[in-house]
């Protein structure tokens, strides 16, 4: 059984199980459990004999063909899958084991950057930081120069000035640090950086500033020597010893402010975009956000002006060398084809997609059940049900609000190839794709 067929069979078995469970009824829990166990054993048996008969190989071949793209889409995403005529053009980095590459994930708020960040956070070879610009306020124009200088230091794995930078940012912006605890811990949102904490504990415990990136030890926050706040010299050493680095950045005004980092030959920029209806629908549903229903008009104008400007700037003002290290992706495409787009992003930076990332994507996207039910109410969750993830804004916005956003964002939506809703009746049809493709 080929690797592709193996995953196809898993998806078919899942579909069979769900159909039979509905027919049997949820009250017959014993029969339902036995059915699930039998199907699981059948799949495990196939995997076992397949692993004995074949040598290990990556989920996707080095040259991804159109047929695999279509097969994967039709198996998982129906009826939302689009008919892809050809693979997108992806710049491919030449792989160099000695190269210390830095990946910048640039996005606007509520565009799915937390999810994409996990594609790198789940890689044991990656030094990943979640929103290191969090101490700076949401007003991206405030302390813009300081933000850019800090990004330069991050690219160079220089964390020596981090405590002072965070202190000044919080003092001048009057921004709260209650949730992120950046200044208190010398690390923002430490719960999103647990692998870094394990590596930090191992390096600190040995009393050696030259950290070994692959050593892990349990982190004890209250440890007076190796707990919070993190020591900048050890964090810098871990960053420098990592095979590659990734930062999730959202608090910059425009991609124009990030592009100068491409002057470093080892920096790669992933530009994440999302349907503005999805961004605003997500923000309006978030208690901590300042956006209200009456602010949708002004917010959509500001958002889509920035989106259109970013696309125009990257398409017309950046030279070929910069474009070779720039990748633009849409959140909806990633949600529909997570494994494929994870492969594309890793190929873009010249690395193989590791098994740990494939497993995380499988658990987060392809299975329903208790985990999805538990996580579905968390607006920051990275466990996604495709239908809820990319179309949930239909339930959060009224038709008038959607029409208003579409008018204000007509140019941006056309550049990103999103289709518009033309009527309230059209809005009710969940099986009609709103994603356009060339």
N, C-alpha and C positions, 0 to 999 in steps of 0.2 A: 504494500500500500504506500504510494508516494506521499511525500510530506504534504503537498497541497491537498491530495485526496483525504489524508488523515484529518485535516482541519475541516474539510467539507463534510466528512462523515460525522464529526463531532457536532457540527451545526445541525445536520439532519436529524441526528439522534435527539438533540435538544428539542427540535420541532416536534418529533414523534412523541416525546415524553409529555410536552405541554398539551398536545392534542388529546392524548389518551387520558391524561389527568383530568382534563375538562369533561371528557365523556364518562369516566368512572365516577367523578364527583370528588370534591375535596373532603367529604366526610369519611370516605374509605381510606384512611391514612395508611393502614397496613399494606393494602394492595398497592397504593401509590408509592410507598417506600420500596417495596420489593421490585416494582417496575423500574424505578430509578436505579436501584442497585444492579439489576440485571443489565440495563443499558450501559451503566458505567463499567461493569466488568467486561462487557463486549468490546468497548472502546479500548480499555487498558490492555486486553489480550491482543488487539490489533497493533497497538503501539509497541508492545513487547516483542512480538515476532517481527515487526518492521525494523526495530532497532537492531535485532540480531542479523537481519538479512541485508541491511544497508549501512553504510558508514554515515556518521553524523554530517549534516549539511545545513546551511542556513535556510530559514523559512522562504525567503525570496532569493531567486537566482540573481547573480550579479547584473545580468541584463534583464530587466523586468519587461515582459511582453504585454501587449494589449489584452490578450486572452485572459491572463491571470487577473488583470485589473477588472475585467468584466465579470469573471467568475466570482471573485471575492465580493464585488458589489452586489451581484444578484443574490448571493447566498445569504448575506447578512442584512442588507439595507432595504429589501423590497418592502413597500413600493416606492421608497425614496431614492433608490439608486438612479443615477443618470447614465445615459449611454455615452460612454467615453469613446471617442473615435481614435484618439491617439494619446500616448503618454505625454505629460507636459515636459517642456524642456527644462532640465535641471542642471545647473552648473555643478561640475564634479571636481572636488579638490584632489590634488595628487597626494597620495598617502605618504607621510613621512613620520616614522616612529619617533624621531628626535624632535619633531615640531611640537611646541607647547601652544596649542590652539585655544583661542578664547571665543566662545559663542555668546553673542548678545541677543537675547530674545526681547524684541521691542514690540510693545503693544499698548493700546489704550485700556483704560479701566473696564473690567467686565467683558473682555473680549476672548476669554478662554486661556489666558497666558499661564494660569496656575496649572491647568491640565497639561499644556505643552511643556512646561518646566519639568513636570514629572518624567517626561521621556528622557531627561538627562539626570534628574535626581535619582532615578532608579538604577543608574549605571554605576557600578562600583568603581569604575575608573575615572569618574568625573567629580571635580570639585564644584559644587553647585551652591549658589546663594539665592535665596528667595527675597526679592524686593529689597535690596540693600539701600535704596533711596527712600525708604519709608519715613525716616525722620523729617524729610523735607515736606512741606505742606502740599496740599492738592493744587494750590495755585502754582502752576508750573513756571510762571514768570518770576516768581520770588526766588532769589538766590540761584538764578540759572547758571551763572558762571561757576559758583561753588559746586553745583551738581555735576557740571561737565568736568571740572578739575578732579572731582572724586572718581568719576568714571575712568579717567586716565590712570588714576592710582590703582583702581580695581584691575584694569587690563594688565598692569605691571605687577600684580599680586603684592602690592604695597599697602599693608594695613596699619602701618605705624602711626598714622595720624587719625585713624578711625574714631577713637574716643572723642578727640577734640572737634572733629568734623560733626559728629552727631550732637555734641553738646551745643555747638554754635547754631546748627540748623534748628534745633528745638527751641533755643532761646530766641532767635530772631523771627521765626515763623509762628511762634506761639502755638505749635502743633502738639497734640497729645501723643504720648508714647505709652499709654496704659496697656494697649493690646500687643503692640509689637515688642516693647521692652528692649529696644535697640541699645539705648544708652546704658541701661542696667546690666545687660548681658554682653554687650559688645557684639551682638548678633541679633538681627531682626527675625521675629517669628521663629524662635528656636525649634518649635514643634514641626516646622517644615524642613528642618535641616538636621535631622537626627543622625544621618550617616556622618556628617561633618563632626558632630559632637562625639561620636564613637572614636573617630580617628584622632580628634583632639585629645581625648582622655588617654589614648595609648601613647601619643607623643609626649604629653605632659608627664605621665607616670614614669617615663624613662628619664625624665630630666634632660632631654636632648632637644635642642632647638632645631636640629636637622631632622625633620619628621619623615617617617616612613609612611607613605600614603595608604598602604594596604593593611596596616595593623589596626585592629579594632579592640576597644575595651569599653565596658559599661561606663557611661558618663554619670557622675554624681553631682547634681547642681550645687549642693551645699558644701562640697569639698572645699576647704579654705585654700588649698593649693591649686587644684585642677578643676575647680568648678567655675561658676560665674563670678565676675566677668571674665570672658575669655582673654587670654594674653595675645596681644597683637602679633608678637614675633613668631608664635607657634602657628597662628592662622596663616601668616604670610608664608611660612615654611611649608605648610600643608598645600597651599595653593601652588607654590613653585614646584613641588614634587609630584603634583597630579599630572597624569597623561594629558588631560585637557580640562578646561574650565568653562562653566556656563553661568550666566547671570540673567535673571528675569527683571527687566526694567520697564516700569510703567509711568513714572513721574517725570517725564520730559515732555516739553511742549510739542515738539515736532521731530520727525525723523531727521530733519535738517540738523538738529542739535546732536544727533548720534552718529551721523555719517562720517564726521571727521575722524572717528576712531578707526575707520577703514584705512587710515594712513599707516597703521600698524599692519604689517604683512601677515600676521598670524590671527587677525580678528575676522570673524565671520558673523554676519548680521542676518538674523531671521526675523522678518517683518510679519507679524500675525495680524490679520484683518478679520473682521466679523461684520455681518449684516447690521447696519445701524439700528434697525428695528429690534434686533436681538440685544444689542448693547443697552439701548435705552429701556427696553422692557425689563432687562435684568436689574438695571440701576433703580428703576422706579419701585421694584419689589424688594429692595434692600433697605432695611431699617437704618443702617448706618450712613446711607447716602443722603445727600442734601437735595436730590432731585425729587420734585413733586409733579403731579399731573399737569399743573398749569405752567411748568417750566419746560415742557417737552419741546415747544416751538424754538425757544432760544437755544436750548441744549442741542437740538438736532442741527441747527444752523452752524453752531460752533464746531460740533463733532465732524460733520461732513465736509466743512471747509478744510479742516485739517487733513482729513482722509484724502480728498481730491488733490490737495497741495502736495502731500507726501508721495502719491503715485506719480504726479507730474514731475516732481523733483527727481525721483529715482530714475524715471524713464528718460529724462532729457538732460539732466545736469551732472550725472555721475559718470565717470569714465569707465572704460571696459574692465580695467583691473578691479575697480570697486564693485562693479556689477557681477563679476565672477565670484565674489564673496558675499553676495546678497541674494537672499531667497525670500520671495513673497508667498505666503500661504493663507488660505481661508480656513477659519475655524470649522465651518460646516463640512468642508471636504475632509478635514481630519476626523471629525466626529463620525462621518460615514465610512471612512476607510482608515482607521487608526494605525493598523500595522503597516499598511502601504506607505502612508505619509511619514511614519516614524523611519521607515527604511529610506525614504527620499531625503529626509533631513540628515540622517547619519551619512548617507552617501555624499551629500553636499559638503560635509566637513571631512570626508575622506576616512570614515571609520565604519566598522561593521556594527550592525544592530545586535546588541548582546541578548542572550536568552533571558536575563532578568527583566529587561524592558518588555520583551515579547510576553512574558508571563504576566507582568503587571497589566499590560494592555488587555490581555485576554480576560483577566479577573475583573477589570474595571469596566469593560465595554460589552463583552459577549455573553455574560451570564446574568440572569435576573434572579430574584429570590430575596432572602432576608437582607443581604448586603445592600441591594439597591433600595429596598424599602427603608432601611435605616438611614442611608445617606441622602435620599432624595430630598429631604427637608432642609438639608444643610446647603446654603447658597455658595459655600466655598468648597464643596465636595468635588473630588476628582473621579468619583464613580458615576458613570453616565449611562442613561438610557437614551438611545439615539433620538427617538421621536420627541421625548420631552426636552432634550438638550437644544435641538436646533429650531424647534417650532413653538417653544413654550411662550414666546412673546405674544402669540395670538390670544392666549388666555389672560395676558396681563395688560394689554393695550386695547383701547376701543377702536372701532373702525375709523372714527374721526381722527384719533391720534395717529393711527397708521397712515392715513391719507396725508396728514400734515407732515409727517416724517418723510414720506415718499416725495412730496413736493419739494421740501427743503434739501433732500439728499438725492435728487434726480441725477445730477452729474456724477456724484460719488458712486451711487449704486450702479450706474451704467459702466463706470470704469472697473468696478469690482464684479460686474456681470451678475447682479441680483435682479430677479424678476419682480414686478410690482403686483399688488393685489388690486383688482379693479372693481370689486363690489363686496358687499357683506356676504353674499352667497359664496363668492370665491374664497372668502376668508374661512368659511366652514369646512372646506375640502382639504383635509390633511394629507391626502395622497397625491396632491399636485405639487410637484417640485418648484420651488422658488429660486433655484440655483441655475444660473445660465453658464454655458460652456462654449468655448470657441471651437 
